[in-house]
Amino acid sequence: MLLQTVTRETFWTIGPVGEAVFYFLAAVAVLVFGYGVYERFARYARGTDDPFDRLDDLAGRLRRATRMLVSNEAQFDRDRYAGVMHAFIVWGFLTLLIGTTILAIDIDIYRRLTGTSFFVGDFYLSYSLIMDAMGLLFVVGVGMALYRRYQVREERLWGKHTGFEDDAFVWTLFLLGVGGYVTEGLRIVGTGFPSFETVSFVGYFVALVFDAAGMSAGLAEALYTWSWWSHAILALVFVAAIPYAKPFHMLSSFANIVTYDEKSGRRLPKVPADLAPDEIGYTSSEDFSWRQLLDMDACTKCGRCSSACPAKASGRNLDPRDVILDLKTYRESVDAGGDEVDIVADGGSPVIAAESMESCMACMACMDACPVDIEHLTHFTEMNRRLTETGQQPEQVQEAMMNIFQNSNSFGDPQRTRADWTEKLEFEVPDAREESVEFLWYVGDYPSFDERNQRVARALARIFDEAGVSYGILYEDEGNDGNDVRRVGEEGLYEMLVEENASLMAECDFEKIVCTDPHSYNTFVNEYPEMVEEMDVDFDYPVFHYTQVLETLVEEGRLDLGSVDRTVTYHDPCHLGRYNQVFETPRAVVEATGADLVEMPRNRDDSFCCGGGGGGLWLDHDEHTKPSEERLREATEDTTRMPEQFVVACPMCATMYEDGRKTGGFEDDLEIVDVSELVVEALDAGARTETAGTSPTAAD
């Protein structure tokens, strides 16, 4: 019989008994879901306290997480196909969830209170149109996921932790989406094709297909019951399973984004003062903080971190995704009664091999690529601290740490020679210990002791001198900044360096700090102010990378620059760019020299690490292609125009790329130049132009 009212019967053919059974099963599913969620969060509560406030400005955090959920902006980064796919799935799923909730409100609340239904007329027609449209997006999105996973077999989607739950998750979503339209199509055929049901355009199309195949109304009515129950039971099983399998990421990912530390990676957590040496770092599954446990549950196995990791791309023994999931698997094993083993160790059968941690460059590419804000570097640091405390760091790292401890520089050279690079200058570099200056110039280890980078220091000193900058250096009293010391796990030495450097600076009269090295810049900006809170010293100075000062000098017209007239490309250093979002300033300085700047495909946030961070400068790795070689290949092969110079703004980058230029066979293709050296070339060009313009002519 045709429906006379513009609506549909929710429990058509199901009957009162079937309806009662459905509500019973729904109650069971909700209880199972609720218990699972409770168990998850009870486990988080058993985790250790997190050192950072994760719930301050909760309203702002919720707004950010909601914006990221709705916009899918993180998924679009680096992979537009995945962004569209995930947006369709999320928007469709949320719409279907909201639609189901609206229907439940009508049936279980509104009708019982008023005796009438709002699920009729124009509301029903609007509801049906929106649900069919968004449901179609959902099915298309899941179809895109299936195509990429099984037809294209996207490499990053497969790994050691890929298993049945991944297949079950995506196929369940597909069956739920398609099953809904099949059920709708059967209902439309069985109720005689009501004219108003054309608004349900997908379901109506399915009904037309069934009708064309010769399906009768009676057969459709009989099949509808089976289809309805199949769809309902699959949906309820899915709801009940959410806390126990991959679907839980729908909740944990949102919670992870809400509790994200906006300075994560840029600053690392302190070691609690009450911990004994044998308790530092990850010693057991009980050491995981509640946020680190949440990190593990938020991982969707998407592999974005793995595909962005330069260590993995170079063939080193590191896959950021596997590290997080290995820790999760171990935690679940211990929770289920399994034996405790070493979480990280050099040899034996630990959860994570020491070699994996040695491979990390602390570039934060994994964290930047992660769409759910997993803080990989925090986990890596805890494991590095464990290796340090147990004496299992590589010999080269231990040697560097000893050099820094004894001589306050990683080269092991006498501190009295720290300022020897100034001897080749034609002017005296001011001593910030003896006179008042505007800028305290923190030179850093590599510009002070490495012959290649001493040229950078002299170039920068000349620029400061010619521009009339009020600056000074600390000469032999300058100590290692500690940024990479901390990232290899040597927290005690780092604290000592912070106290020594901060105390020395407190005795000087200056207004601002300028750094040659982005690593120094990062730790001064993001870590020193927090570290000195428990020390009897302040550290609240404005801190600048030298390119920021150069940009100001250019804007103020204090540099007479000519044109270098050549094509160059610029490499974003991780600690300046990805860490601290300083992207345009160095480019502005490069362009001020008259150079024609051409971008590499991977630039700004997506820049590819040189390989020197996280102790990489001190280590030799067995790798099929060095990160520096891969980056130089990109510069010479993947840019729209072949650059003549590869411009850097970091002493470590200069060192790594000079090495990669030799080992990779790029010596005849590219010259490695620091931004400061490029500016000096432009100064020389400007001086030549001025001289030529004022030279006497033959007529004179």
C-alpha positions as CSV (number, residue, x, y, z in Angstrom):
1,M,0.0,0.0,0.0
2,L,1.3,3.5,-0.9
3,L,2.3,5.8,2.0
4,Q,-0.1,8.7,2.2
5,T,2.1,10.9,4.4
6,V,5.4,12.4,3.3
7,T,7.5,10.3,5.6
8,R,8.7,6.8,6.0
9,E,8.2,4.1,8.6
10,T,11.4,3.4,10.4
11,F,10.6,-0.1,11.5
12,W,8.6,-1.1,8.3
13,T,8.2,-4.9,8.2
14,I,10.1,-5.3,11.4
15,G,7.2,-5.4,13.8
16,P,6.9,-4.8,17.6
17,V,9.0,-7.8,18.6
18,G,11.7,-7.0,16.1
19,E,11.7,-3.4,17.4
20,A,12.1,-4.6,20.9
21,V,14.9,-6.9,19.9
22,F,16.7,-4.1,18.1
23,Y,16.5,-1.8,21.2
24,F,17.9,-4.6,23.3
25,L,20.8,-5.1,21.0
26,A,21.3,-1.4,20.7
27,A,21.5,-1.2,24.5
28,V,24.0,-4.0,24.6
29,A,26.1,-2.3,21.9
30,V,26.1,1.0,23.8
31,L,27.0,-0.7,27.1
32,V,29.9,-2.6,25.4
33,F,31.0,0.6,23.8
34,G,30.8,2.5,27.1
35,Y,32.7,-0.1,29.0
36,G,35.4,-0.1,26.4
37,V,35.8,3.6,26.4
38,Y,35.9,3.5,30.2
39,E,38.7,0.9,30.2
40,R,40.7,2.9,27.7
41,F,40.5,6.1,29.8
42,A,41.1,4.2,33.0
43,R,44.4,3.0,31.4
44,Y,45.3,6.5,30.6
45,A,44.6,7.5,34.2
46,R,47.2,4.9,35.3
47,G,49.8,6.6,33.1
48,T,52.3,9.0,34.6
49,D,51.6,12.7,34.8
50,D,52.6,14.7,31.7
51,P,55.1,17.5,32.4
52,F,53.1,20.0,30.3
53,D,49.6,21.5,30.8
54,R,47.5,19.8,28.2
55,L,44.2,21.3,29.1
56,D,44.8,25.0,29.4
57,D,42.6,27.1,27.2
58,L,40.3,24.1,26.7
59,A,37.8,26.1,24.7
60,G,40.5,27.2,22.3
61,R,41.9,23.6,22.1
62,L,38.4,22.3,21.3
63,R,37.9,24.9,18.6
64,R,41.3,24.0,16.9
65,A,40.5,20.3,17.1
66,T,37.0,20.8,15.7
67,R,38.4,23.0,12.9
68,M,41.0,20.3,12.0
69,L,38.3,17.6,12.1
70,V,35.9,19.4,9.9
71,S,38.4,21.0,7.4
72,N,40.7,17.9,7.2
73,E,43.5,20.4,6.6
74,A,46.1,18.1,8.0
75,Q,45.1,15.3,5.6
76,F,45.5,17.7,2.6
77,D,49.1,18.4,3.5
78,R,51.4,16.6,1.1
79,D,48.6,14.4,-0.3
80,R,45.5,16.0,-1.9
81,Y,44.0,12.6,-2.9
82,A,44.1,11.5,0.8
83,G,42.7,14.8,1.8
84,V,39.7,14.6,-0.5
85,M,39.2,10.9,0.5
86,H,39.3,11.5,4.2
87,A,37.1,14.6,3.9
88,F,34.4,12.7,2.1
89,I,34.5,9.9,4.7
90,V,34.5,12.3,7.7
91,W,31.8,14.6,6.4
92,G,29.7,11.7,5.3
93,F,30.1,9.7,8.5
94,L,29.3,12.7,10.7
95,T,26.2,13.5,8.6
96,L,25.0,10.0,8.9
97,L,25.7,10.0,12.6
98,I,23.8,13.2,13.1
99,G,21.0,12.0,10.9
100,T,20.6,8.8,13.0
101,T,20.7,10.9,16.2
102,I,17.9,13.1,14.8
103,L,15.8,10.1,13.9
104,A,16.3,8.7,17.4
105,I,15.3,12.0,19.0
106,D,12.1,11.9,17.0
107,I,11.1,8.3,17.7
108,D,12.3,8.0,21.3
109,I,11.7,11.5,22.7
110,Y,9.6,13.8,20.6
111,R,6.9,11.3,19.7
112,R,6.6,10.0,23.3
113,L,6.3,13.6,24.7
114,T,4.0,15.1,22.0
115,G,2.3,12.2,20.3
116,T,3.3,13.6,16.9
117,S,6.4,13.4,14.7
118,F,8.5,16.2,13.1
119,F,9.9,13.6,10.7
120,V,7.3,14.5,8.1
121,G,6.7,16.9,5.2
122,D,9.4,19.3,4.2
123,F,11.6,18.3,7.1
124,Y,11.6,14.7,5.9
125,L,12.3,15.7,2.3
126,S,15.2,17.9,3.3
127,Y,16.5,15.2,5.6
128,S,16.3,12.6,2.9
129,L,18.1,14.8,0.3
130,I,21.0,15.7,2.7
131,M,21.4,12.1,4.0
132,D,21.5,10.7,0.5
133,A,24.0,13.3,-0.8
134,M,26.4,13.0,2.2
135,G,26.0,9.3,2.3
136,L,27.1,9.2,-1.3
137,L,30.2,11.2,-0.4
138,F,30.9,8.7,2.3
139,V,30.7,5.8,-0.1
140,V,32.8,7.5,-2.7
141,G,35.4,8.3,0.0
142,V,35.6,4.8,1.3
143,G,35.7,3.6,-2.4
144,M,38.8,5.9,-2.9
145,A,40.3,4.3,0.2
146,L,39.7,0.8,-1.1
147,Y,41.2,1.7,-4.5
148,R,44.3,3.2,-3.0
149,R,44.8,0.4,-0.6
150,Y,44.1,-2.6,-2.8
151,Q,44.5,-1.5,-6.4
152,V,47.3,1.1,-6.2
153,R,48.7,-0.6,-3.1
154,E,50.1,2.7,-1.7
155,E,53.3,1.7,-0.1
156,R,53.0,3.7,3.1
157,L,49.7,2.0,3.9
158,W,51.4,-1.3,4.4
159,G,53.8,-2.3,7.1
160,K,54.6,-4.8,9.8
161,H,51.5,-3.7,11.8
162,T,49.1,-3.9,8.9
163,G,46.6,-6.7,9.7
164,F,43.0,-8.0,9.7
165,E,41.6,-5.1,11.7
166,D,42.7,-2.6,8.9
167,D,40.8,-4.7,6.3
168,A,37.8,-5.2,8.5
169,F,37.6,-1.5,9.3
170,V,37.6,-0.2,5.7
171,W,35.3,-3.0,4.4
172,T,32.8,-2.5,7.3
173,L,32.6,1.2,6.4
174,F,32.0,0.3,2.8
175,L,29.3,-2.3,3.6
176,L,27.6,0.1,6.0
177,G,27.4,2.8,3.3
178,V,26.3,0.6,0.4
179,G,24.0,-1.5,2.7
180,G,22.1,1.7,3.6
181,Y,21.3,2.4,0.0
182,V,20.4,-1.2,-0.8
183,T,18.0,-1.2,2.2
184,E,16.6,2.2,1.1
185,G,16.1,0.9,-2.5
186,L,14.3,-2.2,-1.3
187,R,11.9,0.0,0.8
188,I,11.2,2.3,-2.1
189,V,10.3,-0.7,-4.4
190,G,8.3,-2.4,-1.7
191,T,6.2,0.7,-0.9
192,G,5.4,1.3,-4.6
193,F,7.8,4.1,-5.5
194,P,6.2,7.1,-3.6
195,S,6.7,10.1,-5.8
196,F,8.3,12.2,-3.0
197,E,11.0,9.6,-2.5
198,T,12.8,10.9,-5.6
199,V,14.6,13.3,-3.2
200,S,16.4,10.2,-2.0
201,F,18.1,10.2,-5.4
202,V,20.7,7.5,-4.7
203,G,18.2,5.1,-3.0
204,Y,15.7,5.9,-5.8
205,F,18.3,5.0,-8.4
206,V,19.0,1.7,-6.7
207,A,15.2,1.0,-6.6
208,L,15.0,1.7,-10.3
209,V,17.8,-0.8,-10.9
210,F,16.0,-3.4,-8.8
211,D,12.8,-2.7,-10.7
212,A,14.5,-3.0,-14.1
213,A,15.9,-6.3,-12.9
214,G,12.3,-7.5,-12.5
215,M,12.0,-7.3,-8.7
216,S,8.4,-7.2,-7.5
217,A,7.1,-5.3,-4.5
218,G,6.5,-8.5,-2.6
219,L,10.0,-9.7,-3.1
220,A,11.4,-6.3,-2.1
221,E,9.4,-6.3,1.1
222,A,10.7,-9.8,1.9
223,L,14.3,-8.9,1.2
224,Y,14.0,-5.6,3.0
225,T,13.6,-7.4,6.4
226,W,16.9,-9.3,5.8
227,S,18.7,-6.2,4.5
228,W,17.4,-4.1,7.4
229,W,18.6,-6.6,10.1
230,S,21.9,-7.2,8.3
231,H,22.6,-3.4,8.2
232,A,21.4,-2.8,11.7
233,I,23.5,-5.7,13.2
234,L,26.6,-4.6,11.3
235,A,26.1,-1.1,12.5
236,L,25.6,-2.2,16.2
237,V,28.7,-4.5,16.0
238,F,30.7,-1.6,14.6
239,V,29.6,0.7,17.5
240,A,30.4,-2.0,20.1
241,A,33.8,-2.6,18.6
242,I,35.0,1.0,18.4
243,P,36.9,1.0,21.7
244,Y,38.6,-2.3,21.0
245,A,40.0,-1.9,17.5
246,K,41.1,0.6,14.9
247,P,37.8,2.6,14.9
248,F,38.8,4.0,18.3
249,H,41.1,6.4,16.5
250,M,37.9,8.4,15.8
251,L,37.9,9.3,19.5
252,S,41.5,9.1,20.4
253,S,42.7,11.2,17.5
254,F,40.4,14.0,18.4
255,A,41.5,13.8,22.0
256,N,45.2,13.8,20.9
257,I,44.6,16.9,18.9
258,V,42.9,18.6,21.8
259,T,45.8,17.8,24.2
260,Y,48.6,18.7,21.7
261,D,51.6,20.7,23.1
262,E,52.1,23.5,20.6
263,K,55.8,23.6,21.4
264,S,56.2,19.8,21.2
265,G,59.6,18.9,19.8
266,R,60.8,22.5,19.9
267,R,61.1,22.1,23.7
268,L,61.5,18.7,25.4
269,P,60.2,17.7,28.9
270,K,62.5,18.0,31.8
271,V,63.7,15.0,33.8
272,P,61.9,15.0,37.1
273,A,64.3,16.0,39.8
274,D,63.3,13.1,42.1
275,L,64.2,10.3,39.6
276,A,67.2,8.1,40.2
277,P,69.6,7.5,37.3
278,D,68.2,4.0,36.8
279,E,64.7,5.4,36.5
280,I,65.4,8.0,33.7
281,G,63.8,7.4,30.4
282,Y,61.6,4.5,29.4
283,T,62.4,1.6,31.8
284,S,59.0,-0.1,31.7
285,S,55.5,0.3,30.3
286,E,54.5,2.0,33.6
287,D,56.7,5.0,32.6
288,F,54.4,6.1,29.7
289,S,52.6,9.3,30.5
290,W,48.8,9.4,29.9
291,R,49.5,11.6,26.8
292,Q,52.1,9.1,25.4
293,L,49.5,6.3,25.8
294,L,47.1,8.5,23.9
295,D,49.6,9.0,21.2
296,M,49.8,5.2,20.7
297,D,46.1,4.8,20.5
298,A,45.7,7.8,18.1
299,C,48.0,6.3,15.4
300,T,45.9,5.2,12.4
301,K,48.8,3.5,10.6
302,C,48.5,5.9,7.8
303,G,52.3,6.0,7.3
304,R,52.5,9.7,6.6
305,C,55.3,10.0,9.2
306,S,57.2,7.1,7.6
307,S,57.0,8.6,4.1
308,A,58.3,12.0,5.4
309,C,61.1,10.5,7.5
310,P,64.5,11.2,5.9
311,A,66.1,8.5,8.0
312,K,63.8,5.9,6.5
313,A,64.3,7.3,3.0
314,S,68.0,6.9,3.4
315,G,67.7,3.3,4.4
316,R,68.4,3.7,8.1
317,N,66.8,1.4,10.7
318,L,64.0,3.8,11.6
319,D,60.3,3.9,10.8
320,P,58.5,6.4,13.1
321,R,55.1,4.6,12.7
322,D,56.6,1.3,13.7
323,V,58.2,2.8,16.8
324,I,54.9,4.2,18.0
325,L,53.0,1.0,17.2
326,D,55.7,-1.3,18.6
327,L,55.4,0.6,21.9
328,K,51.6,0.2,21.8
329,T,51.9,-3.5,21.0
330,Y,54.3,-4.0,23.9
331,R,52.0,-2.0,26.3
332,E,49.0,-4.1,25.3
333,S,51.1,-7.3,25.8
334,V,52.2,-6.3,29.3
335,D,48.6,-5.2,30.2
336,A,47.4,-8.7,29.1
337,G,50.0,-10.4,31.4
338,G,53.0,-10.6,29.1
339,D,56.6,-10.3,30.3
340,E,58.4,-7.0,30.6
341,V,61.5,-6.6,28.4
342,D,63.9,-3.7,27.8
343,I,62.1,-1.0,25.9
344,V,65.2,0.2,24.2
345,A,68.7,-1.4,24.2
346,D,71.7,-2.0,22.0
347,G,71.5,-5.7,21.5
348,G,69.3,-8.4,22.9
349,S,65.6,-8.4,22.1
350,P,64.3,-5.0,23.1
351,V,61.1,-3.4,21.9
352,I,63.0,-0.7,20.0
353,A,66.6,-1.2,18.8
354,A,69.1,1.4,19.8
355,E,70.1,1.7,16.2
356,S,66.6,3.1,15.4
357,M,67.1,6.0,17.9
358,E,70.6,6.7,16.6
359,S,69.1,7.0,13.1
360,C,66.7,9.8,14.2
361,M,67.7,13.3,13.0
362,A,65.3,15.1,15.3
363,C,64.0,17.0,12.2
364,M,60.4,16.7,13.3
365,A,59.2,15.8,9.8
366,C,57.3,12.9,11.3
367,M,55.4,15.2,13.7
368,D,54.7,17.7,11.0
369,A,53.3,15.1,8.7
370,C,51.1,13.4,11.3
371,P,47.5,14.4,10.9
372,V,46.6,13.6,14.6
373,D,49.5,15.4,16.4
374,I,51.4,12.4,17.6
375,E,54.6,13.7,19.3
376,H,57.1,11.2,18.1
377,L,60.2,13.2,19.3
378,T,59.0,13.0,22.9
379,H,59.0,9.2,22.8
380,F,62.4,9.2,21.0
381,T,63.9,11.5,23.6
382,E,62.9,9.3,26.5
383,M,64.5,6.3,24.8
384,N,67.7,8.3,24.1
385,R,67.8,9.2,27.8
386,R,67.6,5.6,28.7
387,L,70.4,4.7,26.3
388,T,72.5,7.5,27.8
389,E,71.9,6.5,31.4
390,T,72.8,2.9,30.6
391,G,76.0,3.9,28.6
392,Q,74.6,2.5,25.3
393,Q,75.0,5.6,23.2
394,P,77.4,5.2,20.2
395,E,81.1,5.8,20.8
396,Q,81.1,8.9,18.6
397,V,78.2,10.5,20.6
398,Q,79.9,9.7,23.9
399,E,83.1,11.3,22.6
400,A,81.3,14.4,21.5
401,M,79.6,14.6,24.9
402,M,82.9,14.2,26.7
403,N,84.4,17.0,24.5
404,I,81.5,19.3,25.4
405,F,81.8,18.4,29.1
406,Q,85.5,19.1,29.2
407,N,85.9,21.9,26.6
408,S,82.4,23.1,26.1
409,N,82.6,22.4,22.4
410,S,81.9,19.2,20.4
411,F,85.3,19.4,18.6
412,G,87.3,19.0,21.8
413,D,89.5,22.0,20.9
414,P,90.8,24.3,23.6
415,Q,88.2,27.0,24.5
416,R,91.0,29.6,24.3
417,T,91.0,29.1,20.5
418,R,87.2,29.6,20.1
419,A,87.6,33.1,18.7
420,D,90.7,32.5,16.6
421,W,88.4,32.9,13.5
422,T,88.4,36.6,14.2
423,E,92.2,37.0,13.5
424,K,91.7,37.1,9.7
425,L,89.3,40.0,10.0
426,E,90.5,43.6,9.3
427,F,88.7,44.9,12.3
428,E,88.3,44.1,15.9
429,V,85.2,42.1,16.9
430,P,83.7,43.7,20.1
431,D,83.8,41.8,23.4
432,A,80.3,41.6,24.9
433,R,81.9,40.8,28.3
434,E,83.6,44.2,28.4
435,E,81.2,46.7,26.7
436,S,77.5,47.3,26.4
437,V,76.0,46.2,23.1
438,E,72.6,45.9,21.5
439,F,73.2,42.3,20.2
440,L,75.0,39.6,22.0
441,W,76.1,37.4,19.0
442,Y,76.1,33.7,20.0
443,V,78.5,32.4,17.3
444,G,78.2,28.6,18.1
445,D,80.5,25.6,17.8
446,Y,80.7,25.1,14.1
447,P,81.2,28.8,13.0
448,S,83.9,29.0,15.7
449,F,85.9,25.8,15.1
450,D,85.0,24.3,11.7
451,E,87.1,25.8,8.9
452,R,84.3,25.9,6.4
453,N,81.9,27.6,8.8
454,Q,84.5,30.1,10.0
455,R,84.0,31.7,6.6
456,V,80.3,32.1,7.5
457,A,81.3,33.7,10.9
458,R,83.7,36.1,9.2
459,A,81.0,37.0,6.5
460,L,78.5,37.8,9.2
461,A,81.0,39.8,11.2
462,R,81.8,41.9,8.2
463,I,78.1,42.5,7.5
464,F,77.5,43.6,11.1
465,D,80.6,45.9,11.0
466,E,79.6,47.6,7.7
467,A,76.0,48.1,8.8
468,G,77.1,49.6,12.0
469,V,75.4,47.0,14.2
470,S,76.1,47.3,17.9
471,Y,77.2,43.7,18.7
472,G,79.7,41.7,20.6
473,I,80.7,38.0,21.2
474,L,81.7,36.1,24.3
475,Y,85.1,34.9,23.0
476,E,86.5,31.9,24.9
477,D,83.7,32.0,27.5
478,E,81.0,31.0,25.0
479,G,79.8,27.5,25.6
480,N,77.9,24.9,23.6
481,D,74.2,25.8,23.4
482,G,73.1,22.2,24.3
483,N,70.3,21.8,21.8
484,D,71.6,18.6,20.2
485,V,73.1,17.5,23.5
486,R,69.6,17.3,24.9
487,R,68.2,15.6,21.8
488,V,70.6,12.7,22.1
489,G,69.5,12.2,25.7
490,E,72.2,13.8,27.8
491,E,69.9,15.8,30.0
492,G,72.3,16.3,32.8
493,L,75.0,17.9,30.6
494,Y,72.3,20.0,29.0
495,E,71.2,21.5,32.3
496,M,74.8,22.2,33.1
497,L,75.3,24.1,29.8
498,V,72.1,26.1,30.3
499,E,73.2,27.2,33.8
500,E,76.7,28.2,32.6
501,N,75.5,30.0,29.5
502,A,72.6,31.8,31.2
503,S,74.8,32.8,34.1
504,L,77.5,34.2,31.9
505,M,75.0,36.1,29.7
506,A,73.4,37.6,32.9
507,E,76.8,39.3,33.6
508,C,76.9,41.0,30.3
509,D,75.1,44.2,29.2
510,F,73.1,43.6,26.1
511,E,69.5,43.9,24.8
512,K,69.1,41.0,22.4
513,I,70.7,37.7,21.3
514,V,71.5,36.9,17.7
515,C,72.4,33.3,16.7
516,T,74.3,32.0,13.7
517,D,72.9,28.5,14.2
518,P,69.2,27.7,14.1
519,H,69.8,24.9,16.7
520,S,71.0,27.6,19.1
521,Y,68.1,29.8,18.2
522,N,65.6,27.1,18.9
523,T,66.9,26.1,22.3
524,F,67.3,29.8,23.4
525,V,63.8,30.7,22.3
526,N,61.9,27.6,23.4
527,E,63.9,25.8,26.2
528,Y,66.2,28.1,28.1
529,P,63.4,30.3,29.5
530,E,61.8,27.2,31.1
531,M,65.0,25.6,32.2
532,V,66.2,28.5,34.2
533,E,63.0,28.7,36.2
534,E,64.6,26.6,38.9
535,M,68.0,28.4,38.6
536,D,68.9,31.7,40.2
537,V,69.2,33.4,36.9
538,D,66.9,35.0,34.3
539,F,66.7,34.4,30.6
540,D,64.1,36.6,29.0
541,Y,66.0,38.2,26.1
542,P,64.6,38.6,22.6
543,V,66.3,36.0,20.4
544,F,66.9,36.3,16.7
545,H,68.4,34.1,14.0
546,Y,70.9,36.1,12.0
547,T,68.7,36.2,8.9
548,Q,66.1,38.0,10.8
549,V,68.6,40.7,11.7
550,L,69.8,40.8,8.1
551,E,66.3,41.4,6.8
552,T,66.0,44.4,9.2
553,L,69.3,45.8,8.0
554,V,68.1,45.4,4.3
555,E,64.7,47.0,5.1
556,E,66.4,49.9,6.9
557,G,68.8,50.5,3.9
558,R,71.9,49.9,6.0
559,L,73.5,47.6,3.5
560,D,74.6,48.8,0.0
561,L,73.8,45.7,-2.0
562,G,74.6,45.1,-5.6
563,S,73.3,42.1,-7.6
564,V,74.9,38.7,-7.6
565,D,72.9,37.9,-10.8
566,R,72.6,34.1,-10.6
567,T,70.1,31.4,-10.0
568,V,70.0,29.9,-6.6
569,T,67.8,27.6,-4.5
570,Y,67.3,27.9,-0.7
571,H,67.2,25.0,1.8
572,D,65.0,25.5,4.9
573,P,66.9,24.3,8.0
574,C,64.7,22.1,10.1
575,H,65.3,24.1,13.3
576,L,64.6,27.4,11.7
577,G,61.8,26.4,9.4
578,R,59.8,23.4,10.5
579,Y,60.6,24.0,14.2
580,N,60.1,27.8,14.4
581,Q,58.2,28.7,11.2
582,V,60.8,31.1,9.9
583,F,60.4,30.7,6.1
584,E,60.1,34.0,4.4
585,T,62.8,36.0,6.2
586,P,65.8,34.1,4.7
587,R,64.1,34.2,1.2
588,A,63.6,37.9,1.5
589,V,67.4,38.4,2.2
590,V,68.4,36.1,-0.6
591,E,66.1,38.0,-3.1
592,A,67.6,41.3,-1.8
593,T,70.9,40.2,-3.2
594,G,69.5,40.1,-6.7
595,A,69.7,36.3,-6.9
596,D,67.0,34.5,-8.9
597,L,65.5,32.2,-6.3
598,V,64.0,28.9,-7.5
599,E,62.2,26.6,-5.1
600,M,62.8,22.9,-4.6
601,P,59.6,20.8,-4.6
602,R,60.1,20.1,-0.9
603,N,60.3,23.5,0.8
604,R,59.2,25.3,3.9
605,D,57.3,22.8,6.3
606,D,58.0,20.0,3.8
607,S,61.8,20.6,3.6
608,F,64.0,17.5,3.6
609,C,66.5,17.3,6.4
610,C,70.3,17.5,5.7
611,G,70.9,14.6,8.2
612,G,72.9,16.6,10.7
613,G,70.4,17.0,13.5
614,G,69.9,14.8,16.6
615,G,73.6,14.0,16.8
616,G,73.7,13.1,13.1
617,L,76.9,15.2,12.6
618,W,78.7,13.0,15.0
619,L,77.7,9.7,13.5
620,D,78.5,7.6,10.4
621,H,75.5,5.6,9.1
622,D,75.3,2.6,6.8
623,E,72.8,4.1,4.3
624,H,72.2,3.7,0.6
625,T,71.8,7.4,0.0
626,K,72.8,10.2,2.4
627,P,70.0,12.7,3.1
628,S,72.3,15.5,1.9
629,E,72.8,13.6,-1.4
630,E,69.1,13.2,-1.9
631,R,68.5,16.8,-1.2
632,L,71.2,17.9,-3.7
633,R,69.7,15.5,-6.3
634,E,66.4,17.2,-5.7
635,A,68.0,20.6,-6.2
636,T,69.7,19.6,-9.5
637,E,66.9,17.4,-11.0
638,D,63.5,18.5,-9.7
639,T,63.6,22.3,-9.8
640,T,62.2,24.2,-12.7
641,R,65.5,25.9,-13.4
642,M,69.0,24.5,-12.6
643,P,70.5,26.5,-9.7
644,E,74.1,27.5,-9.6
645,Q,74.2,27.8,-5.8
646,F,72.6,25.9,-3.0
647,V,71.9,28.4,-0.2
648,V,71.8,27.4,3.4
649,A,71.2,29.3,6.7
650,C,72.6,26.8,9.1
651,P,76.3,25.8,9.9
652,M,75.3,22.1,10.3
653,C,73.5,22.2,6.9
654,A,76.6,23.7,5.3
655,T,78.8,20.9,6.8
656,M,76.4,18.1,5.7
657,Y,75.9,19.5,2.2
658,E,79.6,20.1,1.6
659,D,80.1,16.5,2.4
660,G,77.1,15.3,0.3
661,R,78.4,17.5,-2.6
662,K,81.6,15.4,-2.6
663,T,80.2,12.0,-1.9
664,G,77.2,12.4,-4.2
665,G,79.2,13.7,-7.2
666,F,77.7,17.2,-7.2
667,E,81.0,19.2,-7.1
668,D,80.6,20.4,-10.7
669,D,76.9,21.1,-10.4
670,L,76.4,23.2,-7.3
671,E,78.2,25.5,-4.9
672,I,77.2,25.5,-1.2
673,V,76.8,29.1,0.0
674,D,75.5,30.5,3.3
675,V,73.0,33.4,3.2
676,S,75.6,35.6,4.9
677,E,78.2,34.7,2.2
678,L,75.7,35.6,-0.5
679,V,75.1,39.0,1.2
680,V,78.8,39.6,1.3
681,E,79.0,38.9,-2.5
682,A,76.2,41.4,-3.0
683,L,78.1,44.0,-0.8
684,D,81.2,43.5,-3.0
685,A,79.1,43.8,-6.1
686,G,77.6,47.0,-4.7
687,A,81.1,48.4,-3.9
688,R,82.3,47.6,-7.4
689,T,79.3,49.4,-8.9
690,E,79.8,52.4,-6.7
691,T,83.5,52.5,-7.6
692,A,82.8,52.3,-11.3
693,G,80.2,55.0,-11.0
694,T,82.7,57.5,-9.4
695,S,85.8,56.7,-11.3
696,P,87.4,59.5,-13.3
697,T,86.5,59.5,-17.0
698,A,88.9,60.1,-19.9
699,A,87.4,63.6,-20.3
700,D,88.3,64.5,-16.8
